């Protein structure tokens, strides 16, 4: 897999075959070491020499570091569990994350569980939220779910904390990390957690959330998935009915460098070190050793831009990459709520509208909400009241009213409103 760009039929086949594909190639090795972002965090992150043969098995847990934004957790744990590698065909791998249960006694049947999929942080182990803590925006989001009676399991994703590269934006992998975190949590707290699971993801995590929903029936039919929310939509649908007027390429030296290290280069292609010019080496070094804020700081300080970061034009570098955000537009088994900030200049509204249009065209139960004045970051919290009502409605057995018939193409990103939380 990933030796050449994935044809549409092959992508669908990968979804169907699921875990069998990873297990069939389990004799291949996982790239490890500092060159792929591995860092020596603590003994907790080193999985046992012999791993269980099944994904979704809890390996260990320990108390999670306290965060000022998260005060409603009665239990806060760092967790390590098994998942199945699909990018490097390495079989079962350990994946880290966090797990939060609300204070007090659970309701009859247990707390419903939200599986949170975070946005871009980096590809180095030190970026794992279970190690550094969740950034304030995300910690506040987790707190809001806890306050409203939901437990939260938050994967770091494969390779962030655990061994090997982080398959950045590779939704087939990230979706497995999400679903296997759910399996581990449900098994560890049987009786405290309800058999009612909701997935929520932002930006990079929106691809993980929709990816988990796409593969859930074939890969994890035991996960009692009820509904999905995705905001800051990153996925692309080549066969969708709408083609955005703007390019959907992520033409940034930060994000592109993460993709180079995160498995987007086909096997046998030139390495990241071969493609990055001497001028861009500090950003690549920062990607391996630190996280996106440090990468941006170094790029700004050293004048590293899309024009001078690589040995060839960025368009040529992007053309070398597997189209990892591409998805097939398939019929999902659960309703989805999609949210877009109309001041999002990172993933422009027309790109996000293309995802909505594709999922609608496939016959899905889609609710699309837009938020004027909200940016890429701000859109997450703008959507929270709608997400809460959406999940509560599903818990009450209320089928959401989709709005595919009324969706309208948005314009270019609008002006960001001032004074809104995390709306930078």
N, C-alpha and C positions, 0 to 999 in steps of 0.2 A: 504493500500500500504506500501511496505517496511517491512512488518512483516516477510517475508522470501525472499531469493534471487529471483529476478524477472525472471520467465521463458520467453523465447523468444516470445511466442505467447501472453503472458500477457503484455509484453512491447509494442508490436504492438497495442494491444487493448487499452492500456493507451493513445497512440498517437491518436487513432481514437476518443475515447470518450472525450479526452481533458477537456475542462472546465466543462462539465457536471459532471465529476467525482468529481472535487473540490467542486462544488456547492451541490452535493448530500450529502457530508459529512460536510457541513458548520457548523453543530452543535458541532463538536469536537473543542477542545481548542488548541491554539498555545502555546507551552512552552515559557515562558518569564522569564526575570530576569538575574542577573549577571552570573548565572551558565551557561547560553547559550550565553554569550557575550553581553548582553544588557548593554548599558551605557547611562547615561543621557547627551545627547549632547546639544540640544537646543530645544526650543519650536517648531521650524520649523519641526522637525522630528516626532512630536507627531501628528498622524493623528486625524481627527475629531472622536468623539465618534461614530457617525453613518456614515459609509462609503457608497458611491454609490454602487449599486448592480452590476455594470459592471466593468470589468478590462479595463485599458487603459485610465482612466479619470484623467485629471490633477487636483490635489487637491490644490496646491499652488506653487508659485515660488518666489525667491528673488535673488538679485545679488550674483553671485559667487565670492569668493575671487580671487584676482588677482594672476596670476602666471607669472614669468618672461619668461617662454617658450611660453606662449600663448599671442601673440600680435595682431593676425589677426582677433580677434573676435569683432564684433560690438555689439553683445549681448552675455553675459555670465551669465548663471543662474544656481542656485541650484533649483532642481525641486523635487516635491513629487507627486506621482501618484498611481493609484490602479493597483494591479495585483492579480492573483489567485493562492493561495497556493495549491500545489499538494502533498507535502510531509507529512504535518500534517493535511490535510483536514480541514483547518481553514477558507475556503471561501476566501473572498476578504481581501487583506492586503495592507497597504501602503508600497511603495518602493521608495527610493530616487535615485537621479542621477544628472547629469549635462547636460546642453544644450547650444550649441554654434552656433551662426549664424555669417557668415562672415561680414566684414565691407561693407558699401555701400548699394546700392539698389540691390535687387535680379534680376536675369535675367528673361526674359519672361518665365512664367511657374513656377518660383521659384527655389531655390537652391535644388539640390539633397541632400539626407540625408544619412549620414553614421551612422549606429548604432554600436558603439564601445563597445566590451566586454573585460574587463580587465583580466589580469592574477592574480595569487594568491597573496593576500595581507594579509590575515588573516580571522578570523571569528568574531572578536570583532567589535562593532559599530565604534570604533575610527579609524578603517582601511578604512572606507568609503571614496572614493576619493572626494565626494562632501563635506566632512567635513575637511579632511586633505589637500586637493589638490591632483591632479594627480602626481604620481611620475615622475621625469624628463623625463624618456624614453617615457612614455605614453603621457605626456603633449606635448612633441616634436612631437609625432605622430599625435595628434589632430591638432596641429598647421599646419602640412604639409597638412592635408586635407582642413583646412580653407583657406590656401594660394592658394589652387587649386580650390576654388569655391564650396566646399562641406560644408554643415552644419553638425554638429555632435551632436548626443544624446548619452550619456554614462551612462548606468545604473550602480548603485552601486551593484545591485542584491538584491533580497529579504533578509532581515535580516542584511544587512550591513547598518547601519543607522536606518532602520525601526525596528519594534518590532520582537522579536523571534529569533530563530537560523538562521544563514546563511546556507542554504542547499548547502554546499561546494561540487562542482563537480557534483551535481545532475542536469544533463543537462535538464531534463524535466522542472525543476523549473527555472533554469537560462535562458532557452530559452523563457519562458513566461515573465520574467523580461525584456529581450531585446525587444520582440515584443510589450509589453504594453508600454514601454518607447517610442517606435516609434509612437504608437497610440496617446499617450498624446501629443507628440511634434507636430505631424501633425495637431491635432485639435487646439492646442494653437496658431499655426502660419500658419493657413490656408491662402493661398495667397502668403506667403513668401517661403514656402517649396513646392517642386515639389512632385508629386505622383510617386516618383522614389526612392526606398529605397535599400541601400546596407548594408550588415552586415559584420563586420570585427572583429575577435577575436584572441587573442594570449594565448597559454597555457591553463589555466583554461578557458579562454575566447574562445579558439578554440572549446571546447566542447559546450559552450553556443551558439556560432555562428552556428555550424553545428546542434545543437539541435533545435535552433530557425528555421532553414531551414527545418528540418524534420517535425516539428509540424505546420509550418506556414499555410499550406493549410487547416488543420482541426481546429486549434485553432484560427488563425487570418487571415481568407481569405480576410479581408478588408485591410490588409497591402500590399501595392504594391511593393513586394519584387522583385528585378531585378537580383541580384547576391550576392555571398558570398565569402569572403576570410577568410581563417583560417591558422595560423602559429603556430609552436611549438605544434604539434598535440597531444592531450591527449586521444582522444576517442579510445575505443577498440571494436572490432567486432568479437565475438566468432565464427560466422558462415563464416567469411571471408576466402578467399582461401590461405592466407599466415600466417604462424605461426612464429613469431620472435624467433630466437635462444636464445635471452636473455629473462629473465623474464620481464613481464610488470608490476609487482607489484611495487607500490610506497613505497619502504621500508625505509622511513625516519621518525625519531621521530617527525619531524616538520609537514610534510604533513599528516602523520597518525593521529597525535593528532588533527589536524584540521578536519579530516574526522570523528573522534570519536565525536567531538562536533557538527559537521555539518550535522547530520542526516543519516550517513552511517550505524550506528548500528541499526539492526532491532528492532522494538518495542518489549519490553519484554526481550531484551538481557541485560547482565550486563552493568552498566553505565561506562562512561569514568573514573570516580573516582574509580570504582571497578577494572578497568583494568590497571590503571597507578600505578606503584610502587612508594614508597616514594621518591626514587631517581629522578623520572621523574615528581613529583608534580610541581616543579617550572616552567617547560615548559608548563604544562597544565594551571597553573595560568596565565602565560604570554599570552597564547592563548586566554583566556577569557578577559584579560584586555588590551592587546596591540597587536602588529602585528608581522609579520614574522621576521623582523630584530632583534627585542628584543628577540623573541624565540630562534633564532640562537645564539645570544650573550650569553644568559643564558645557553643554551646547551653546548656551548664551554667552558664557565667559569666553569661550574659544572661537566664537563665530562659526560654529558648525551648522551648516544648512543643508537643505535637500540638494543644493547645487554642488557642494564640495565634499559630502560625506562618503561617497562611493567612488570606485575606480571607473565607473561608467554611469551614464545618466540614470537617475532614479527610475524612470519609466522602464529602462532595460532590466534593472534589478527586480522591479515589481513583476515584470513579465516572466521572470525565472521562477516565481513562487507558485506553489500549488494554490488554487483558489479556495482557501480554507473557509471563507465565510459563505461560500455557495451552499445552498440547501435545495433539496427537492421540495416542491410544494405538494405536501401530502395531507390527507385527511387525518386530523388529530382526534383522539378519543375523548378529550376534555375541552371545555371552553377556555378561551384565552382573552386576557385583557392586555392591550398594548397601549403604551403611553409615550407621547412625544412632546418634548418642550419645543415650542415654535421659535425660540431664540437659540436653538442648538446649532452652533457653528462647527462642532466637532464631527457629528454625524448628521448631516443636514436633513431637514424635514422631508424633502422629496425622496431622499434615500430611504428614510423610514417608511414613508408612504408606499414605496414599492414593495416592502415586506408585507405591509397590511393588505395591499391589493392582491398579492400572490396568495396569502393565506385565505383571504376571502374567496378568491377564484377557485380554490381547492375545495370549497364547500364547508369551511370551518365556522364554528360559532365564535365570532370575533367581535369584541367591543374595543373600539379605538377611541381613546381620549387624547385631546390636545390641550396644551397649557401655554397660552400666550404669555410672553415675557420670561418664560423659564428656559434656562440653559441646559446643557448636557448634564451638568452636575445637579442643578436645581430640580430637574424634572423628576428625579427619584422621589423626593419628599412631596412635590406637588401632586404626584399620583397616589400617595399613601391613602388618603380618605377613600378614593375610588377603589383601591386594591382591598382595603378593609371591608368595604361594603360588598364587593364582589365575592370575597371569600366567605363572609358571613351569610350572604345570600345562598351560596352553594351549600353551606352547612345546614341551612334551613330547608334545603330541597327546592330552592327557587331557581329555575332555569333562566340564565341571563338573557336579556334581549340584545341580540347582536345588532350592529348598525352598519353592516357592510353596504346596504343599499344606499346609505346616505353619505358615504365617505367622499371627500372632495380633495383634490390635489392642493397641497399647500404651496405657498410662495417661498422665496428665499428666507433665510433666518431673519427674524425680527430683532428689535432692540431688547437687550436684557433689562428686566425690571430691577430697580434698586431696592435694597432693604429686605430682601428675601433670604432665608437661611440657605447657605451652601450654594447660592446662585451666582457663583463666580464663573 
